[in-house]
């Protein structure tokens, strides 16, 4: 997976996240969106996994969606 690459990108932007955290939050966010969750719930997942809030949480959410959810949708639908 691309978790390590996206984690590196986030760290380059000043957001401290590991590849393992990126993998975990990406999977949980995609599952939540599949179950009908909205952005607020997804941001809660980001905060739970990484402790980040505000713009950093939003950026991590964007990375998670690009990293995993687009691939998940292609494989699922």
C-alpha positions as CSV (number, residue, x, y, z in Angstrom):
1,X,0.0,0.0,0.0
2,X,0.9,3.6,-0.2
3,X,0.6,4.3,3.5
4,X,4.3,5.0,3.9
5,X,4.3,7.4,1.0
6,X,1.3,9.3,2.3
7,X,2.8,9.4,5.8
8,X,6.0,10.8,4.3
9,X,4.0,13.5,2.5
10,X,2.2,14.4,5.7
11,X,5.5,14.6,7.6
12,X,6.9,16.9,4.9
13,X,3.9,19.2,5.7
14,X,4.7,19.2,9.4
15,X,2.2,16.5,10.5
16,X,3.7,13.8,12.7
17,X,2.1,10.5,11.5
18,X,3.5,7.0,11.0
19,X,2.7,4.7,8.2
20,X,0.9,2.4,10.6
21,X,-1.3,5.3,11.8
22,X,-2.0,6.3,8.1
23,X,-3.0,2.7,7.4
24,X,-5.3,2.5,10.4
25,X,-7.0,5.8,9.8
26,X,-7.4,5.2,6.1
27,X,-9.1,1.9,6.6
28,X,-11.4,3.2,9.4
29,X,-12.3,6.3,7.5
30,X,-13.2,4.3,4.3
31,X,-15.3,1.9,6.3
32,X,-17.1,4.8,8.0
33,X,-17.8,6.5,4.7
34,X,-19.1,3.2,3.3
35,X,-21.5,3.0,6.3
36,X,-22.8,6.4,5.6
37,X,-20.7,8.6,8.0
38,X,-20.0,12.2,7.3
39,X,-17.0,14.4,7.5
40,X,-17.4,15.1,11.2
41,X,-17.3,11.4,12.1
42,X,-14.3,10.9,9.8
43,X,-12.5,13.7,11.5
44,X,-13.2,12.1,14.8
45,X,-11.5,8.9,13.6
46,X,-8.5,11.0,12.6
47,X,-8.3,12.6,16.0
48,X,-8.7,9.2,17.7
49,X,-5.9,7.6,15.7
50,X,-3.5,10.5,15.5
51,X,-4.5,13.0,18.1
52,X,-4.6,15.7,15.4
53,X,-7.3,18.3,15.1
54,X,-8.0,21.4,12.9
55,X,-6.2,21.8,9.6
56,X,-3.9,18.9,10.3
57,X,-6.8,16.5,10.8
58,X,-8.4,17.8,7.7
59,X,-5.2,17.2,5.7
60,X,-4.9,13.7,7.1
61,X,-8.5,13.0,6.1
62,X,-7.8,14.2,2.6
63,X,-4.7,11.9,2.4
64,X,-6.7,9.0,3.8
65,X,-9.4,9.4,1.1
66,X,-6.9,9.6,-1.7
67,X,-4.7,6.9,-0.3
68,X,-7.3,4.2,0.4
69,X,-10.9,5.1,-0.3
70,X,-10.5,5.6,-4.0
71,X,-8.8,2.2,-4.3
72,X,-11.5,0.7,-2.0
73,X,-14.3,2.0,-4.2
74,X,-12.6,0.7,-7.3
75,X,-12.3,-2.8,-5.8
76,X,-15.8,-2.8,-4.2
77,X,-18.0,-1.3,-6.8
